[in-house]
Amino acid sequence: SKKNRLRVIPLGGLDGIGKNMTVLELGNDMIVIDAGLMFPDDDHPGIDLILPDYSYIVQRKDKLRGIIITHGHEDHTGALPYLLKDLGAPVPVLGTKLTLGIIAGKLEEHRIKKPKLREIKPGGHVNLGMFGLDFFAVNHSIPDGVAVYVRTPAGTVLHTGDFKLDQTPIDGRFTDFAGFARAAKQGVTLLLSDSTGAENPGHTPSEAVVGSSLRSIFASAQQRIIVASFASHVHRVQQICDAAVACGRKVVVTGRSMVNITRIARDLGYLHIADDDIVDAYAMGNLPADQVVVLCTGSQGEPLSALARIANGDHRTVKLEEGDTVVISASPVPGNEKAVSRVMNR
């Protein structure tokens, strides 16, 4: 019947990398999975960011029972402050501990007061209206990601979130294959799966293989080391910090998002480095060059990132000198290749 018809409405995320947002609607109930933005490319001069068109949600806000965020990346969280402002009323936002920590900082920046943040745990279950939600742990480049198994009277939906299959994860947290098997046994009417990189043959290497390469590079460097990475790639940041400490170097963190996320991850126990091994950027000049690793944003060639400002000579505390080693510890997201090349050429 029309009353029990489940509507699945993708508002973004299917036509490129970014703007991940999916609406599930059944009768008088509606939930949203993810609320991401997309960063502009060369075809969008003068544009700071791109949001999905979520007017469908705002027009039916009385039906909205909650927003589930699968993990803390910008292409899954970045539109949330704008959506909450336009909704004009508190809506439950569900996520794991690290995801909510990142979201809380973002909402504070946007001056959104008293958001209704609700922590979920992998293996847990939540009911939102006519939707029953089970959460499964998945590996990704940011910790604490989940897949969502949605039960409704009209059928079931399995939303994988972003995932990779890593049998040697840095944090020892494995994808919940048993949870996926239970969902398969119970039945999946619709699978909404991450497909990034699906056209490439083979499998994704484990994050653990990066650590030995970083230690080798750090051990051979003669002067300062500048490493650019995704701020939200906490596992990579952990390995960079471990390699720095193993080589007797202090870590200097620069770039707003890198500073914010490393602070949140350390506070919540997802990033482990002693206070004595992190040095303020303004105190870096007191250390010998061969005892410093600068950890910064800019691995995607963002024009206002720390690495871009370092390359341009505009950074307030970091100036490139002869003999410095620069490492871009991330592959370009499709569409960002030109921007990354511009920074490298400088």
N, C-alpha and C positions, 0 to 999 in steps of 0.2 A: 504494500500500500504506500501511498505518497507519504503518510505519516512516518513510516519506518524506512524510508529511503535514505540511505547514507550518501551524502554528497562529499566528494573529495575535490578540493579546489586549490590547485597550486597557484600561488600569487608570485612566485619567483623561484629561482634555483634550477630551472629546467632548461634554460636557454644560455647557460654560461656559468662561470664561477662567480657566485654571489647572489644576494637577495633571497636567500633560502627562507621560504615561508609557505606553509601549507595549512589550509583550513579543512577541518572535518566537521560536518554539520549533520545533525540527525534530529528531526522534530524541532523542539524548542531549545535544543542544546547545541553548543558549538565550542570547539577547542581549536587552538592554533599551535602548531609545532614549528618552532624556530621563528625568529624575527630578525633577519639579517639585512645588511646593506651590501652594496657593491662599490668598489672604488673605480673612478673614471680612468679611461685610457686616453690615448692621443686624439681620439675622435670626440672627446668631450672637453674642449678647452673652457676654462673658467668654472668648471663644475667641481665641487669639493667631494661630494658623495652622491650615490644614487640609491633611492629607497624604492621598495616595491609599492605598487598601488594597493594600499590596504583599506580603501574606502568601503569595500564590501564588509569588512569587519566592523568598522566604525558605524555604518548604517544599521548593523544588527547587534550592537554592543550589549543589548539586554539579554541576548542568547549566550554570550561569551562566558564560559565557566572556568577558563584558565588558559594560560600560555605555557607550553612546555618548551624548554630550551635544552637541546641535546648536548651541547658543549659550548665552550667559551670563546670560539673564534668570532671575529667581527662579522663574517658573512652569515652568521647564525644569531648574533646578539645585537648588532649595530643599529638596527631599526627600532629596537625595543623602547628606548626613551621617547622617540617621536610618536610611536604608536600609543604609549601610555598617556602622553600629554593629550593626544587627540581623542582618546577615549574619555578622558576627563573624570574618571572614577577608578578607584583601586581595583585591580584585577589580580587574582592569584597568579604568580609567576613561579613555576616549578623548575628546579634544577638541582644538580649535585652540589656539594660543598664548594669546590673550587669555582664552578660555573657561577654560583650565586655570589661568591666573593668578587669575581670580576664584574658581574652585573651591578652589584651594590655600589662599587666605585664609579661605574659609568652613570648610574642614576643620580648619584650625589653630584657629579659634575654638571648634570642637567637640572639640578635643584628640584628633583622629584622627591617629595617628602613622604615618609612612611609607606614605602611600597610593600605590598603583600608578598613577601618572598617565602617560599615554602620548600624546604630541603627534601629531596628524594634520595633514596639509596638504591644502588643496583641490587636486584633481587626483590625490591619492594613492590607494593601494589597501591594504587590510588584510584578512587572513584570521583569522577567529575560529571555530574548529571547522568546521562545515559551511557557515558563512556567509562569503561574499566581499563586501567592502564597498568601494564607490567613493564618493569625496566630491567634491561640487561646491560651489563658492562661490555664496552667495546674499547679496543685499542685505537689510538689516534695520536697525532703529533702533539696534542694537548691532553693532559691527564683528565680523568673523571668523565669521559664521554659515555653516553648511554644510547641504546636503541630502545624504541618504544613499541610494545605490542598492545594494540588497541582492540578491545572487545566491545562489540555493540550488538543489539538485537538483529541488525541487518547483515552482520558479517564481521570479519576481523581484518585489521590492517597492521602490517609489520613495517615500521619506519626504522631503517637501520641507523639513521644519523650518519655522520662521516666515520669511516672505520678503515683500519688496516689489519691484516692478519700477521701478528708479530708473536713468535713463539719464545722470544727472549726479551720481553719488554723491560725497559730500564727500571720501572717501579715495581716489577713483579706482579702487576695486575693484568690478568689474561682476559681476552674476550670470552664471554660466557657462552661457549658452544652448547653447553647443556640447556641453557635457556632457549637458545634458538631451536634446539632439537625438540624441546617441549612445545614450543609454538608450532613447529611443523607438524607434530603429532596431533595437536588440537585442531589444526587447520588454519591456513592463511588465505583469506579471500583476495587480498591485494597486497603485493610487496612493493614498497617504495624504498629503493635501494640506492645508496651512493654508487656512482659509476665513474668517478674520477680515475683516469688512468686505465679504464677497463679495455681500451683498445690496444694497450701495450702487452706483448707476450711476456710470459714468465711471472715472477712474483716480486713483491716489494721487499727489499732487504730489510733486515731488522735494524732498528735504531742503534742497537748495541755495536754494530760494526763501525759506526762513526767515531767512537771513542778512541780507538787505537790510531786512526788517521790524525785526529786532533793532537794527540800526545806526540806523535812523530813530528808534526809541523811545529808545535810549540818548542820541542826540544832542540830543533835546529835553528830556530829564529835567534838573531843576534841582538835585535833592538826591541822596540815595542811591538806588540801584536794587537791589531784591531780586528775584531770579529763581528760581522753583521749577521743577525739571524732574526727570525720571527720572534717577537717578544712573547707570544703565547706558546711557543714551542718549548715548554718547560723542560721536557726531557733533553732537548738539545742544549738548552741553557745549563742544565745540570752537568752535562758532559763537558761543556766548555769550562765551567767552574772547576770540575774535578781535574781536568788537564792542566789548568792554570796552577792549581795548588800543588799538583804532582811535580810541576816544573819550577816550583819556588816563586811563583808570580802572584801578585795581588790583582784583584779584579776591580775594574772601574766600570760602573754601569752608567750609560748615558742614553738619552732619548726618552721622551716622556712615557710612552707606553712600556718601554723596557723597564724603566724605574718603577712604574706602578705595578706591573704584573710580577716582577721579581719580588717586590715587597709583599704583595698579597700571597704569592706562592710560598714564601718563607714563613709568613705569619701563620698560614694554614697547614704547614708541614709537608708541602709538596716539593719544596726546593731546599736542599741542605748544603749550607756553606757557613763556616764560622764567621762571626762578626769581624774578627781580626783579618780575615782574608778579603774583605771588601773595603775599598778605599773611596772616599769622596772625590769626585772629579777635580775639585779645586785643590785637593791635596796631592794630586798625582805628580805635580812638578817636584815634590820632595823625594820621589823615588827614582832610582836608576832606571834607565829605559829598559834594561833587560829583566826587570822585575815587574813589568806591567802588562796586563791584558785588558784592553778596552772592549767591553761588550756593548754593542750598540744596535739601534734599529737601522733599517735601510736596505735589507736584503732584496727588496723588490724594486729598488731604484726610486722610491718615493722622493719627490723633489724637496720636501721639507724635513726629511728624516735626518738623523744624526750623521749617517754615513755620507749622504749627499752634501751636507754642510761641511763635513771634514774634507771631502774631495774638492769643494769649492773654496776652501780656506776661510769659511765663515763661522766655523764652530768656535764657541767661546773658550773652551778649555783644551781641545785636542787639535794639535797642528801636526800634519804629516811631515816627517823628516826622512832623509835618506837612510835606507836600511830598515825601515819599518816594514812589517809584514801585514798585509791585509787579506783577510779570509772572508769570503761570502759563503756562509754556511747554510745555504738554502737553494733549492732549484727555483728558477723563475716560474711563477704562476703563469699559465697560458695567457698571453696578451701583454705581459710585463717585460718581455725580452728586450725591447728597444730601450726602455727606461733603465734596466740594469746595465745594458751596454754603455749608455751615456755616462753613468756614474763611473764605470770601470775605465772609460776612455779619459776621464778627467784625471 
